[in-house]
Amino acid sequence: MEQWKMSILVGVALIVLAIIFAILRKAISIWIILIIILAIVDIALGLYRKNR
């Protein structure tokens, strides 16, 4: 699998896991927000690599 596709898949998986964890805890902590931000950065880098 190409690296940009893997980067996007990992980012999406991180966002899904963070949302599931937030629902299970019934609270959003700073760690969940950081994970979502890192996932968005990972997806953005994957899209940047795709277009390069």
C-alpha positions as CSV (number, residue, x, y, z in Angstrom):
1,M,0.0,0.0,0.0
2,E,1.2,3.4,-0.8
3,Q,2.5,5.6,2.0
4,W,-0.1,8.4,1.5
5,K,-3.0,5.9,1.6
6,M,-1.6,4.4,4.8
7,S,-1.3,7.8,6.4
8,I,-4.9,8.7,5.6
9,L,-6.2,5.4,6.9
10,V,-4.2,5.8,10.2
11,G,-5.6,9.3,10.6
12,V,-9.2,8.1,10.1
13,A,-8.7,5.2,12.4
14,L,-7.3,7.5,15.1
15,I,-10.3,9.8,14.8
16,V,-12.8,6.9,15.0
17,L,-11.0,5.4,18.1
18,A,-10.9,8.8,19.8
19,I,-14.6,9.3,19.3
20,I,-15.4,5.9,20.5
21,F,-13.3,6.4,23.6
22,A,-14.9,9.8,24.3
23,I,-18.4,8.2,24.0
24,L,-17.4,5.4,26.4
25,R,-16.0,7.8,29.0
26,K,-18.8,10.3,28.4
27,A,-16.3,13.1,28.5
28,I,-13.7,14.8,26.2
29,S,-10.3,15.2,27.7
30,I,-7.3,17.1,26.4
31,W,-5.7,13.8,25.3
32,I,-8.7,13.0,23.0
33,I,-8.5,16.5,21.5
34,L,-4.7,16.0,20.9
35,I,-5.3,12.6,19.3
36,I,-7.9,14.1,16.9
37,I,-5.5,17.0,16.1
38,L,-2.7,14.6,15.3
39,A,-5.0,12.5,13.2
40,I,-6.1,15.6,11.2
41,V,-2.4,16.5,10.7
42,D,-1.7,12.9,9.5
43,I,-4.5,13.0,7.0
44,A,-3.3,16.4,5.7
45,L,0.2,15.1,5.3
46,G,-1.2,12.1,3.4
47,L,-3.1,14.3,1.0
48,Y,-0.1,16.5,0.6
49,R,2.1,13.5,-0.4
50,K,-0.6,12.3,-2.8
51,N,-0.7,15.6,-4.7
52,R,3.1,15.9,-4.8
